Amino acid sequence: MLKDITLGQYYQEDSVIHRLDPRVKLVGTVLFMISLFLFNNLIGYGLAALFLFSAIKMSKVPFKFMVRGMRAIFLLLLITVFYNLFLTKGDILWQWGFLKLTKQGIEVAVYMMIRLTLLIIGSSLMTLTTTPNQLTDGIESLLSPLKIFKVPVHEVAMMMSIALRFIPILMEETDKIMKAQIARGAQFESKNLFKKVKALVPLLVPLIISAFRRANDLALAMEARCYRGGEGRTKMKPLKYRGRDAVAYVVMIMYLVALIAVGIFTEGSLLKILGLVA
């Protein structure tokens, strides 16, 4: 399951999305996340899904590879859906003890599942099509106005980029440690919850030590190369907007306008659309 985590990985490909300025992709990802909370109807989610799948198609990243990242958070998604499905107050359709299945619960659960799925896939698309160096430069450029308030923008951007890049590295390290522990008799697949938690202790300790060791090695490597961030640092490949970036911004604006129109002109009730209620 650990190898299914795609967040923080980069998928090498020559596509329009890969060639976009990282600032465009960062702004687009943030706007896409915000847009998922601007409406509450199937038409809006359908439009958001169409926009996202079009971007995935243009990125040339295999859709199976993109969806594979959903397996790692399937349990979290299941818990979220269960909570909204049976613990939302409203018109009761079925009840057993404190568990209540309501019309409003069905609607909220389905909306939440769609929203989380689109949000995670959209976030993965950005990291899969943007290198860590590009992410650092893009974040630093977008946060540059904060320099007026003496915020160390370059250092913040570097930390965010390194943290994101360390996700797949630590997942790979975790997989190696798990295999080594299994060879020594550890039972990570035990159905007993207490045994599973107990088995995590010999996994977490070496993982934390490995994370600190990697962080120390990275710091030493940066110092050995006389790395200094912040003021006066030049870039080998400075960011520069091109025509395709302007087109991408226009497409994003059109997408947001379409979503706002959907929110204004549709009532957005899932149950009404499905014909469950009048």
N, C-alpha and C positions, 0 to 999 in steps of 0.2 A: 504493500500500500504506500510505503514511503516514496517509492520511485514514481508514483503517480502524481506527486506534487509538482506542478509546473510553474508555480509562482516564483519569480526570480531567475528562471532559466531564459536563455536566449536561443532562438531558433534561426540559424543562418539561412537566409533566402534573399533573392533579389526581387523585390516587389515594390509597388507604389507606397505601401504603408511603411515598409522598412526605410525607404528613402525620405520620408517626411521628417521635418525638423522635430527633434524631441520635445520642443516646447509645444508644438501643435498636438502631439500625442498626449502629453501631460494634461493640457487644457481640455482636450477632447475627452479624456478618461474622466476627469473631474466633472465636466458638464454632463457626461453620460450617466454618471452615478447620481448626480443631482436630479437629472431628468426622470429617473425611475421613481422619484417621490413627488413628482408634479401632478400625477394623475392616479386614478384608481379604477381603471376599466380595462377590459380585454382588448379593445381597439388600440389604446395607448401602448399596452404591452406588446401587441402584435407589431406596431410600428417600431418600437424600440428593438424588438427581436430582428425585424427585417433590416434595420440600420446596422445592428451588430453583425449579423450573418453576412451582410454585404461587405463589411470591413474585413471579416475573416476570409472571405473568398478572395478579396483583393490582396490580402497579406500572403497568400499561398501557403499558410500554415495548415497542415492537415487537420480537419475538423475532429477526427478521432483523438489526435494528440491534445487538442484544446479541451475536449470534454473529459479526457482522462484525469485532469486535475480535479474534477468534481468528486471522484471516488474518495479522496482524502477527507473531504468535509461532508460526506454523505450522512454520517451519524449526527453531526451538528444540525444539518438540514432537516433530518428526520425528527429530532427533538423539537426544533422550532415549529415545524408543521404540527406535531402532536400537541404542543402547548396551545397553539392558536386554535386548533380544531376542536379540542375538548374542554378548554378552559375559558372560552370567550362567551360572555353573557349575550343572551338574545332569545329568539323564538326557538324553544326546545323541540327537536325532532326525535331525540332518543336520549335516555338517561340511565345510568347505572352507577349508583353511589354518588360520588362527587363529580364523576365524569358526565359531561353534558354535550351532546352533539347539537349545535344550533345552526340556523341558516346563516347567521352572521359569521359563525366560526368557520363554516365551509368557505365562505367568500374570502375571509381574512387569510386562512391557511393557504388557499390556492394562490392568492396574490403574493403572499410572502415567499412561497416556494419559487414562483416565477421571478420575483424581484431579486432574490438572493442568487439564483442561477445566472441571470443576466449580469448581475454585478460582479460575480466572481470571474465569469468568462471574459467580461470586458476588461477587468484588471489584468488578467493573464495575457490578453492580447497585447497590452502595452509593454509588459516585460519581455514577452517572446519576440517582439519586433524592435526592441531598443537595447543597445549594449549598455553595460554599467557606466562606461565613460560618457556616453551620450546622455544618460539619465542624470548624471552628476552635473554636466554642463547645462542641461535644460532646467533642472531645479534651481541651480545657482542663478541663472539668468532671470527666471521668473520671480525669485525672491530678492533680487538685487535692490529694489526700492527700500527694503528693510535695512540697508546699510546706513541709511540716514539716522536710524535709531541705534546705531552701533551694534547691530546684530551680526555675528560672525557667519555670514551667509555661506561662504565657501565651505567652512568646516561643517555646518549643518547639512549641506547638500552631500558632502563626502560621506558623512556618517550614515545618512539615509541610503545612499547608494551601496555602501559596504554592507549594511545590514541586509539589504535586499539580495545582494549577491551571495551572502553567507547562507541564505536559506537552502538552496540546493546542495551546497557543500556540506552543511551540517546534516541534511537528510541522508546524503550518501554515507557520511561517517556513522550515523545512527544505524543504517542498514548493515554496515560492516560489523559494528559492535554486536548487533542483534544476532547475526549469523555466528559470530564467535561464541556468544553466550549460549546459543542453542546447541552448538557443538559440545559445550560443557554441561549440557543437561538442563538449561533454563527452559521454562515452559511459558512462553509468551502467548500461546494459543489456548491456554487453559480456560475453561468456561467458568471456573470459580473466580469471582471478582477479587477476593482477598489474595489468592495466589498470583493473579495477574498484576495487582498493585505491588506485591512483594517482589515480583520478578523485574519490575521497572527500576528498583533501587540500584542493582548492579549495572543497569543500562545508563541511568542518568549521571552517576558519578564520573565514569570515564568520558561521557559526552561533554560534561561541563569542563573537565580538565582539558579535553581536546580543544574546546572552543577558546579557552584562555590561552592555550599554547599557540593556536593559529593567530589569535589577535596579537600576541606578543611578537610572533614571527613577522607579521605584517607591519607592525610598528617599527621593528628593527630594520626591515627592508626599506621602508620609507625614509628612515633616518640615514641609512647607509647611502642612499641616493640623494641625500641633501634636499629631500622634499620639503618645500615650504608653500603653504597655501595662502590665500587671501590677497592682499594688495600687491600689485606689481607682477603677479603671475600671468604669463602669456599662455596662449593655447595654440597647439600645432594646427588644429582644425577649428577655427572660430565659427560659431553658429551664424548662419545667414539665411534669412527667409528667401524663398524662391516662389515662382509662380504656382507650383503645385500646393504650396503651403497656404497661399491665399485662397485657392480653390477649396481646400479642406476646411478652412474657416467658414467660407460661404455655405458649404454643405452642412456644417454643424449648426449654423444659424437657421438654415432652412428646416433642419430636423427639429430644433427647439420651437420654432414658430408652428410647425405642424402639430407638435405635441400640445402646445398651448391651445391651438384651435380644437384639437380633440377633446381637451378638458372642458372647453367652453360649450361645445355643441353636442356633447354626449352626456348622458346621465351616469353611465359607467357602472351599473349594477350587474355583477356577474350572474346573480340568480335570475335577473330579468332576461339577460342575454341567453341563458341556458333554458329559459322557460319554466323554471322551477316555481316561480311566484308570478302573480299577475302584475 
